[in-house]
Amino acid sequence: MSTALVLARRIGIVVALVLVLLQPGFGTRAAPSQLSDIEVLVVVDRTRSMAALDYQGGPRVYGAQRDLEELADALPGARFAFLTYGTDVELELPFTSDATTFRAAIETLRLEGPFDGSGSRADRPLEAMRDILERADEQHPDRQRVVVFVGDGENTADGEQASFAELEDLVDAGVVLGYGTEEGAKMPESDDLSTDDGYIYDQERGEDAVSRIDEDNLRSIASELGIDYAHRTEPGGMTAIADDFEASYTLDEGADAPAKHDLTWLFGLVLLGLVLLELRTWWRALWTAHHSLAPARNEAA
């Protein structure tokens, strides 16, 4: 084989290797990572009333969890914070763009026990919401602040509910998601929300306790915040709600967008063929050298 042909083949190997490393292709597709300009504060009622069995025949909280997971899918790259309230108010998750962590927080949400606390009120997370939103405004004033308020609106504690209007200037968009029915439903006593242990009993009335949605209260909260209200009775539709937030997206500069039609495999095959030819040439040279030396070894013997 001529020296020029060998040299051309080896140059071809180097060129093909470089092309494989460059991952050539044509056309574009969405980048694997996007950044959104919104911060979503999710506030969820974890009182026992969210266990009432009037969402598709199951607990209200199951519907809320499913809706929030769908919302996360509809807002890729958004930063989520997760705040829950009952007897106490807990920041379960500060703002993060890690959707997996947010979903885990949703999935592991646990309601209060049947006899925890002495009544609830929907304004209990108000102060914590203000602190979180003010801090977000100070740190990232260029981002939209979205509030998603989840609950049944039922107040069982004494006192007048405070207004959410003080937060309106801190909220750019959002939605109040209401769960439950006017007829209401009983609440399982078991921690796993099964009916094996019966239902929560109302000692004063001498019957199983029933929780009912307070849509008037939920609509008032939405109006005070300047956002929409949606009564949730079945899965689906969260993408349309997310579209109303009007989030904008940019490609994460740290993430490469792959080509729609990747040609790396083609140049990989070329590289493989050239390398196999090179190995074949080396093998033949080695075999020839071995057999040419055999007579000399026999004569020496």
C-alpha positions in Angstrom: 0.0 0.0 0.0 1.4 3.4 -1.0 2.6 5.8 1.7 0.2 8.5 0.4 -2.8 6.2 0.9 -1.7 5.4 4.5 -1.2 9.0 5.3 -4.6 10.0 3.8 -6.3 7.3 5.9 -4.6 8.5 9.1 -5.5 12.1 8.4 -9.1 10.8 7.8 -9.1 9.1 11.3 -8.1 12.4 13.0 -10.7 14.4 11.0 -13.5 11.9 11.8 -12.5 11.9 15.5 -12.7 15.7 15.7 -16.1 15.7 14.0 -17.4 13.1 16.4 -16.3 15.2 19.3 -18.0 18.3 17.8 -21.3 16.4 17.5 -22.3 17.9 14.2 -25.9 18.2 13.0 -28.5 20.5 11.5 -31.8 21.9 12.7 -32.6 22.9 16.2 -34.7 21.7 19.1 -35.6 23.0 22.5 -32.7 23.2 24.9 -32.7 20.5 27.7 -32.7 23.3 30.3 -34.8 26.5 30.3 -34.9 29.4 32.6 -38.2 31.1 33.4 -38.7 34.6 34.7 -41.3 33.6 37.4 -41.1 32.7 41.0 -44.2 30.6 42.1 -45.1 30.6 45.8 -47.4 27.6 46.4 -49.5 27.8 49.6 -51.3 24.7 50.6 -53.9 24.1 53.3 -52.8 20.9 55.2 -55.7 21.0 57.8 -57.7 17.8 58.2 -60.6 19.2 56.1 -58.4 18.6 53.0 -59.0 14.9 53.7 -62.7 15.2 53.0 -63.8 12.6 50.4 -65.4 14.8 47.8 -62.8 15.0 45.1 -63.5 12.2 42.5 -64.5 10.1 45.5 -61.2 10.5 47.3 -59.5 13.0 49.5 -59.3 16.6 48.4 -55.5 16.7 49.0 -55.0 14.0 46.3 -56.5 16.3 43.7 -54.4 19.2 44.9 -51.2 17.1 44.7 -52.0 16.0 41.2 -52.8 19.5 40.0 -49.6 20.9 41.5 -47.5 18.2 39.7 -49.2 19.1 36.5 -48.5 22.8 37.1 -44.8 22.1 37.6 -44.8 20.3 34.3 -46.4 23.3 32.6 -43.8 25.7 34.0 -40.4 24.3 33.1 -37.6 26.4 34.6 -39.8 28.2 37.1 -38.6 28.6 40.6 -41.1 27.1 43.2 -41.4 27.7 46.9 -43.8 25.5 49.0 -45.6 26.9 52.1 -48.1 24.9 54.1 -50.4 26.0 56.9 -52.5 24.4 59.6 -52.0 24.8 63.3 -48.5 26.0 62.3 -47.2 27.6 59.1 -44.2 25.8 57.6 -41.9 26.7 54.7 -41.4 23.2 53.4 -39.3 24.4 50.5 -37.6 27.7 49.7 -37.5 28.9 46.1 -35.8 26.4 43.8 -35.7 25.6 40.1 -35.2 21.9 41.0 -38.5 20.5 39.8 -37.7 17.0 41.2 -37.3 18.4 44.7 -40.6 20.4 44.4 -42.5 17.2 43.3 -41.0 15.3 46.2 -42.3 18.0 48.6 -45.7 17.7 47.1 -45.8 13.9 47.2 -44.7 13.8 50.8 -47.2 16.4 52.0 -49.0 15.1 55.1 -52.1 16.5 56.6 -52.6 17.3 60.2 -54.0 14.7 62.5 -57.7 14.7 63.3 -57.3 16.3 66.7 -54.3 18.6 66.0 -55.0 22.3 66.8 -58.3 23.9 67.7 -59.6 25.2 64.4 -58.1 26.8 61.3 -58.4 30.0 59.3 -57.4 30.7 55.7 -55.4 33.8 56.7 -53.0 31.9 58.9 -50.1 31.9 56.3 -50.6 35.6 55.5 -47.6 36.9 57.4 -45.3 34.2 56.1 -46.5 34.9 52.5 -45.7 38.6 52.9 -42.2 37.9 54.2 -41.4 35.5 51.4 -42.8 37.7 48.6 -41.0 40.8 50.0 -37.7 39.0 50.1 -38.2 37.7 46.6 -38.9 41.2 45.4 -35.8 42.5 47.0 -33.5 39.8 45.7 -35.0 39.5 42.1 -37.1 42.5 41.3 -37.0 41.6 37.6 -38.9 38.4 38.1 -42.6 37.9 38.2 -44.1 36.7 41.5 -46.9 34.2 41.2 -49.1 32.9 44.1 -50.9 29.6 43.9 -53.2 29.3 46.9 -54.6 25.9 47.5 -57.4 25.0 50.0 -61.1 24.7 50.7 -61.6 28.1 52.3 -63.2 26.7 55.4 -62.6 28.6 58.6 -63.2 26.8 61.8 -61.3 29.0 64.2 -62.8 32.1 66.0 -62.0 35.6 64.8 -62.4 37.6 61.6 -60.2 36.7 58.6 -57.6 39.3 57.7 -57.5 40.7 54.2 -55.0 39.5 51.6 -55.2 42.9 49.9 -51.9 43.9 51.5 -50.1 41.4 49.3 -51.6 42.6 46.0 -48.7 44.9 45.1 -46.3 42.0 45.6 -48.2 39.6 43.3 -48.0 39.7 39.5 -50.2 36.7 38.7 -51.6 33.5 40.2 -54.6 31.5 41.0 -56.7 30.3 44.0 -57.5 26.6 43.6 -60.6 25.5 45.5 -61.3 21.9 46.5 -64.5 20.4 47.9 -68.2 20.6 47.3 -71.1 22.5 48.8 -72.6 19.2 50.1 -69.3 18.4 51.8 -68.0 15.1 52.8 -66.8 13.1 55.8 -63.1 13.0 56.7 -61.2 9.7 57.4 -59.7 9.5 60.8 -56.7 7.3 59.7 -53.4 9.0 59.0 -53.2 7.2 55.7 -56.6 8.7 54.7 -58.2 5.3 54.4 -61.6 4.6 55.9 -60.4 1.6 57.9 -60.6 3.5 61.2 -63.9 5.2 60.4 -64.5 9.0 60.2 -63.8 12.0 62.4 -66.7 12.3 64.8 -68.3 15.6 65.9 -68.9 15.2 69.6 -71.1 18.3 69.8 -73.4 17.3 67.0 -73.3 13.6 67.8 -72.5 12.6 64.2 -69.6 12.3 61.7 -68.1 15.6 61.0 -68.6 17.0 57.5 -66.3 19.6 55.8 -67.7 21.9 53.1 -65.9 24.2 50.6 -66.3 27.9 51.2 -66.2 29.3 47.7 -67.2 32.8 48.7 -64.2 33.0 50.9 -61.9 31.6 48.3 -63.2 34.1 45.7 -62.6 36.9 48.2 -59.0 35.8 48.7 -58.5 35.7 44.9 -60.1 39.1 44.5 -57.9 40.7 47.3 -54.8 39.2 45.7 -55.9 40.4 42.2 -55.7 36.8 40.8 -58.2 34.3 39.4 -60.2 31.6 41.2 -60.7 28.0 39.9 -62.9 25.4 41.5 -61.1 22.1 41.0 -63.4 19.1 40.6 -61.3 16.9 38.2 -57.8 16.5 36.8 -56.6 18.4 33.8 -56.6 22.0 32.7 -53.6 23.2 34.7 -51.6 24.0 31.6 -54.2 26.5 30.6 -54.0 28.1 34.0 -50.2 28.2 33.8 -50.5 29.9 30.3 -52.3 32.8 32.0 -49.2 33.5 34.1 -47.5 34.6 30.8 -44.1 33.3 31.8 -41.3 34.0 29.4 -38.4 31.6 28.9 -34.7 31.9 27.9 -32.2 29.1 27.2 -29.9 28.3 30.0 -26.5 29.5 28.9 -24.9 26.6 30.7 -26.9 24.1 28.7 -26.3 23.1 25.1 -29.2 22.7 22.8 -28.8 19.5 20.7 -29.3 19.5 17.0 -32.6 18.1 15.8 -30.8 15.9 13.2 -27.6 14.7 14.9 -24.9 13.4 12.5 -22.5 12.2 15.1 -23.4 8.6 14.5 -22.5 9.0 10.8 -19.0 10.3 11.4 -18.7 7.7 14.1 -19.3 4.9 11.5 -16.7 6.5 9.2 -14.2 6.6 12.1 -14.9 3.0 13.0 -14.3 1.9 9.4 -11.0 3.8 9.1 -9.8 2.5 12.4 -10.6 -1.1 11.3 -8.7 -0.6 8.1 -5.7 0.8 10.0 -5.8 -2.2 12.4 -6.0 -4.6 9.4 -3.0 -2.9 7.9 -1.0 -3.3 11.1 -2.1 -6.9 11.5 -1.0 -7.7 8.0 2.3 -6.0 8.5 2.8 -7.9 11.8 1.8 -11.2 10.1 4.2 -10.6 7.2 7.1 -9.7 9.5 6.4 -12.8 11.6 6.5 -15.2 8.6 9.5 -13.5 7.0 11.5 -14.1 10.2 10.5 -17.7 10.4 13.0 -19.1 7.8 15.8 -17.2 9.5 15.0 -18.8 12.8 14.8 -22.2 11.2 18.3 -21.8 9.6 19.7 -20.6 12.9 18.4 -23.7 14.5 
